[in-house]
Amino acid sequence: MTFSGIPVSVVNEPVPEEPEVNTMGFDEKADAMKDKVSGKVKEGAGKATGDSRTEAEGKGENLKGKAKEGLTDAKDKAKGFGDSLKND
């Protein structure tokens, strides 16, 4: 038996669920990248102009971005570990 040319067995199958998309990790990674890039730019501007304060602020922003990136990576690994425990 067919339904509009599609076998009924295919029509009656449940639609697979879409995987849950976690945009929070992406947002956090984008924020970390923004801090790293703006820090590098500010650090370079400080070096070019001889402004040690701007250079130091840039280094601080860059380190802040690296710390955020590390935290996000740790969260991702912990989530992956937690998910692997659920599947066992």
N, C-alpha and C positions, 0 to 999 in steps of 0.2 A: 504494500500500500504506500502511496506517496501523497505528499501535501505540497502543492505548487511545485512539483518536480523534485522535492526533497524527501528522502525516505523518512517515514514516520519515526523510526528509531532515533534519528538525529534530531527531529523536532522536539521530542519528549525529553531529551537529555537536559539536565540542569545547566544553566549558564555558569561557567567557572567564575569564581570571585576574583576581582581585581586585587593584586597585591597592595597592601597598605603602603602609601608613600609618605615617608617622613621628611618633610621639608625643613624641619628644625635643624637637622644636621647640616643641610645645605646652607641655610641662613647663617648659622654659626661659622661655618667655614668661609663664607663670603665676607663676613664681618672681620674675621681674623686676617684674611687676605688684604682687605681694605687697610687695616692697621699696619700690616707689614709694608705694603706699597707706599702708603702715605708717609710712614716713618722713614723709609729709604729715600724718598724724595726730599723730605725735610732735612734729613741728615746730609744729603748731597748739597742742598742749598746752603746749609750752614757751613759746610767745608768750603764751598765756592766763594762765599762772601766773608769767610773768616769769623763768622758768628758762632762762637762755641756754645752758646745757650741753645740756639736753634738746632745745632748739630746734636747736642745732648737730648733735646726733646725728641728728635727724630729717632735716635737710638732707643729711647724709652718706648716710643710707639711701636717700633719694630719688635722689640722684646715682648711687648704686650700682645702683639699679633701672634708671635711664636708661642706664647703661653696659651692663648686662646685655642690655637691650632692643636697643641698638645692635649689640652683638656677635651676638645671635641673628638680627637682620635681615641682617647681613653674611654670616653662615653660610648663611642661606636664599638670598641672592642668588648666593653662590658655588656652592651646590649646583645652583641653577637653571641657572647658566652651564655647570657641568660636565655636567649632564644634556643641555643643548642641544648640546654638543659630541659626546656619545655618539650622538645621533640623526642627526647629519650623516653 
